[in-house]
Each structure stands twice: as structure tokens, then as C-alpha cells.
Amino acid sequence: MASNRPFGVLFVCLGNICRSPSAEAVFRYIVEKRGLSSRFNIDSAGTIDYHEASFSRSLWLIGDPADARMKAAAIKRGVLLTSISRPIKPSDFDEFDLILAMDKKNKADILKAYTIWNKNQPYDVDSRDKVKLMCSYCRKNEATEVPDPYYGGPAGFEKVLDLLEDACEGLLDSIMAAS
Ligand code: 4NP
């Protein structure tokens, strides 16, 4: 956080309707509580539509609010999910300082997208190191991934929030310690 520009954090999952909008909202909540909102640029995105080949199968996810089950679980913890889904885009690698993937497949897909975009129009600086696994910031949980809750029951949504609360605290502490 050396410059005056707000520190950019982008959370990424598959559809951008469950895990990453929750990560965005939980991180925003914690940042606000610590009075640090003006120092951060926080957003979320999905990998499902990162290049044209997958456009048709993902069209319905673009511009959707978060999943109703995810929103209901989050609001019980005082966290309001307001974001509208969008796919990750080439300029995200310029705009954001950290790109947090919810699982290993998301991370691999983000890096695949980066490789394609970098080939088409090379970035000024190599941004691959910006991509990290969200759970690498967990301090209370052993999990290495935030599991996809979409096809499961209510416990999956609670698990997502448990992991995200832990990881977001660790993430904010890590960013602030480096500033
Ligand atoms: P997310 O969950 O990646 O956490 O937003 C999913 C949302 C939608 C689908 C899968 C996972 N889907 O297959 O449509």
C-alpha cells in the first residue's frame, strides 16, 4: 500500500453469484469496521466467461444479483450482498493489486485467461503473482479451498461464510502489515 491509489482487491469464483460476491461483501464489511474504506478498491468477478468460447453457456450469469440462498445466509451475519455478477476482464490485472481465487480450478482458469490476454496484448508488468488462493489467508481453518456451495444444501453456504470471515481477516491484516 505504498502509493496513494486505493489498494485493489478482486475476489474471483466460477459464477460470481455465491462465493466471490460473499468474499467481496465480507471484506468490505471488515474494512469498513476498521475505518479503512477509502484505502481500498474492492470488487468480484467470475471465471465462467473469460473468453469468447464459453460465452453462450455463461450468458445467463452476467448481470445477475447474488444467489438468494447465499444472500440469506450472509444477512444473518449482518453482511449484505449487493454486487451484480460479471466475468473477469483483461483490465482487472492492471486495476487490482491482488486477485483472490476461491478454489484451485478458479486459480488455474484465471491464469489461463491471463496467458491468453497477455499473448493478445502484452501487459506492461507480469501480474501472475497477483493471483492467490483465498484460503492461503485463513488462520483458523485448515481448508485450502472455498468449496462451491451451488449444488449443495444450507450447510455449504455457512461453510463458505466461515472460511471467508477467517480469510478476510487474515487478508486485511496481511495487506496492512505490508503497508
Ligand atoms: P460460485 O457458485 O462460483 O460460487 O458463484 C456457482 C454459481 C453458479 C454455478 C456454479 C457455481 N453454475 O453452474 O451455474
Residues whose N, C-alpha, C, O or C-beta is under 5 A from the ligand:
A	BS01	4NP	C13 L14 G15 N16 I17 C18 R19 S20 D148 Y150
